[in-house]
């Protein structure tokens, strides 16, 4: 259904501590109101672009990408307040009309943070002229330059500003009118009507929606208080003048602007003129600089050459099994077009090792790749440990590889600097992440703003069970104490907390993530600069992945730093230790583990883990590997059973004889995801690629896929 009115000015919770509607909530509202197209225009940022675009498309809604930018009253480089004490900026709405406009919007929003930031990310007229192509412009709310000047009685100044914007955005500039029942807006509507006639400019109506339902206006008011650090009782605080900034129906907008049918029609006209396509699923990998003296310039051939040389050095003799595995992996990598990924990763790991920067042996599924092992990315032999390549790179599920690499925490920055030197300062940056208001946090925040004492708020927060990612609804089901509090004196607090729960509260830097683009980053993603001066992408890890950009996890691990310093201290006493060649059968080391003397040992230092180690009495490295895998929510339930079987207190039973070679090392218990894949492969005849899809379905609890694979598993097992 095509709606006659289109909302072109809206904010989600990515307008941090201002917008009070989550993306999923906004999309559901649009869907419920049978609207086919809606714009999202965050304050000064583009944080929400990818999640909104993806969710809207999935719901059959046309997403319009925009931004409510801040325009400096003079140059963006001037950092001073106005004579009236203001921050020296006005608002302006920009909508991407096509992919050129989308790219220009990214350039503008980036410049706002990197060049023009003064209380707000500001652009200026020079930048608007430079990046106007493909953008539709609207005069914004009462804080726009045109309405602000008219409300001050400066009609000529308003005309001059409107003509300037109309010249910068020919046939793409609209005078925006809003009606939230604010007296200044009524005056502005009259002014805009006159200006539209005098200058022959089109009108457009919007509602500047900040929350989904009218009943959420108080929760939004509390949200604003969180952003300004004020209590609701503060009479001088920032507040929205009326409870009308919600996502209105088409009929409500018709009623508000019945005297301006052209302003309604223009919303549709604008929406119909827009066509932006974000190309999800395409990959944008940087070109690896193959050395001049290389006999080949083909990335796949160069990768093959390095892999073969690395394998020769590691194995000495290349057996048929080793060569078969190498050939298989290289074929998959070639077919998926990921040679560059491996070359880039191997290059910066080599740089780190050559610079004596401690590097971890490898973690996660990357350890299942013999190519990674041969290139020195990991130092774990996947053949020796029965690790599966398909868990890392599945030809039936094309997605970028994901290699997490640990570096010494004190020297991690050197590796990032090396990558910037290799691929260009403008092509590499760290990645943004967003903190959300979870159950306990939102109760404390809302309670504080509403004026409750610390003791009262603390009592409510402590009534919420200590469970990972618990929601208030689930907490209310589980906690009788919380139910009583929520139904008694704190009913209003809980009601507002439920509305705000899960909304974004702040932006920060991802602890490990780095993105590398094949050219200027701002051709692919807008950039953000924090108040502390750190530059990151405006899209988070998930968004960058959706857009096919290369993201890497550079983990700073303090334990590597400690080990490195310990080795250097020992060297001062004349004894040199090679960490890579330490024996794995040192009885004295296992004695320490068996006594629980593992404080400071990575992943073995918690009190719970140390107690289990005392019970386990580990004697081989496989015991420690298994314990590390078991010590997490879910698998933890099997630890006592695992220990009993190891010590012969409980009989080891295999569900099927074919499972014995797969589960023997773990005493008949499925501990590793690789074992799930091996069982599917050996028992049901799944290919390893199919087995990996089953593993993922189980891990992510995708019921429909699990049901489908369950039938296939049984049929395959019966055939065998």
C-alpha positions, 0 to 999 in steps of 0.5 A: 500500500502506498501512503499519501503522507511520508514521515521525513524527519524522525529520530531513533535511540541512535540520536543518543539520549534524545530519540526514544524509539529503537529501530525494531520498534520504529519499523514495527510502528511503520508497518502497523500504520501501513506506511511504505516509506519513512526517513530516519534523520538522527542528530548529527550522525548516521549511526542507525543507517545499516540496522534501519536499512536492513530491518526496513527492507526486510519489512517491505519498507523503503528506508530513506537515509538522512541526517539532521545536521548542524550548520555553523553560523560562520566557518566550521573551524571557528570554535566560539559561542554566539553573542547570545551565548548559543553554540553557533549552529542551526539545524538542517535536514538532508536526505540522500536522493541517490547513492551519490547523495548517500556518499556526500552525506557520509562526507558531510557528517564525517567533516562535522565530527573531524573538522567542525565539532564544537559542542555539536558536529558542525558543517558549514556553507562551504562544505554544503556547496562541495557535497550538495549533489544527490541531496534533498534539503529541508529547512528543519525545525524551529532551530533551522536558520530560516525559521529562527531568523523569521521568528526574530523578525529578520524576514530579509535575513530569512529570505537570503538564507532560503535563497542560498539553500535553494541555490545550493540544492536546486529544485531540492530545497523545501521549507519545512513546517511542523505543528506540535501545538507550540505557539512559535510553530504557528507563527512559523507556519504563517511565515513559511507560507508567505516565504514560499509564495514570495520565493516560489519554494515548495512546503513540506510538513514533518513531525520530528518524531522522537518516540513511537507512541504518545504515551511514551512522552514521559519516558522520552522526557526522562530520556532527555534528563539522562542526556542533560544530567538533570532531574525531572523536578528541575524547573530550568531543565531542557524539555520538549514543549508538548507531548506531540513528538510521537510517530503520528498516523497519516490521518493525524498528519492530514488533520494537522496540515489540512490547509496545506495539501501541497505540503502533504503531497510533497512528502510523497513526491520527495519519497518517490524521487529517492533511490538509494541502494546499499549493496549488502553481501558485496566485499570491499577488500583492500588490495594487498601490496605484493612485493616487487620481487615476487615471481607472481602478482596474482594474490591466489598464486602468491598465497599458494607460494607463501603457504607451501613455503611455510608448510615446508618449514613447519613440517619438513616432509609434506605427506599426502594428507598435509598436501591434500588439506593445503590444496583443499583450503587454497581452493576454497579460499580462491573460490571465495575470493579471500586470498587478500584477507589471508595475505593482509593478516599474515603480513601484519602478524609477521610485522609484529613478530619481526618487531618482537611484539608478543602475538598469541598462538591463535584463538577461535575457528581460525586455528582450524586452518592449515593455511593460517598455520603455514602463514604464521597467523596461528601456531597450532597444527590443525591436523594434530588437534583434529580441527576443522577448516569448515568451521572457519571458512564454509564454502556453503556459507559465504562470509568473510573469515573472522580471525581474532589475534592477540597482541601485547596490550602495550604494543597493540597500537604499533600494529595498528600504526603499521596497517595505517602505513601500509594501506593509508591513514584514511583507509584504517580506523577503529570501530564504534560500539554502543552501550545499551540501557539494560535492566539494572542500569535503566532502573537506576537511571530512571529512578535517579531522574525521578528523584528516588533515593539511592537506597530505593533505586538500589533495592529495586535493582537488586531485586532483578536476578543476576542473569546475563542479558535479563530483561525487565519482563523476564525479571518480573516473572522470576522475582516476586520481590520485584513484582511487589515493588513494581505493583506498589510505590514504583509502578511509574518508575517501572513503566518508564524503565520498560519503555527505555530498556534496551535503548542506546545510552552512549558510544565508545570504541570497540575494544579490539575492532579495526576496519580497513577499506580499499580506499578512502574510508568515507566512501564506505562509512562515515566517521565519528570523533569522540570528545576525547579525540578518538576517531572511529567508524560510525557503523558498528561491527555488525554494520561493517560486516553487512557492508562487506568491509574488512574488519579485524579484531586486534585484541590487547592481551595483558597476559602476553605482556606479562609473559614477555616481561617474565621471559626478559627478566629470566634472560637477565639471569642468563637463561633464554626461554623460547615460549614456542618450544616449552614442553607440554608434558611438564609434570610440575606444571600439572601439579600447580594446576592440580593445586589451583595455583593459577592466579594470573594464568589466562582463563584459569584464574577465576575462583570457580575454575581453580576449584574445578582444577583441584577436583580434575587433577589434570595430567595432560594438555587435553584436560586443560583444553577441555576444562577451558571449553567446559567452563562457560554457561551451559557446558558447565553442567557437564564438568562434574560428569567429565571429572568423574569419568576421567577418574573412573568413578563413572562409566564412559558410555558412547551413544554409538560405536562410531562416536568413540574415536570422536569422543574418546579424548573427552571421556564420551562427553561432547565438549567441542563444536568440532565434535558436533561437526564430526558426529554429523559427518561420520554418523549422518554422512553430512559434508563438513560444510553441512555439518558446520551449518548444523553447528551454527543452527544449534549454537544460535538456536535457529529452530526452523533450521534445526528441525530441517537438519534433524530430519536430514540427520536421521535419514542420513544415519539410517542410510549408514 
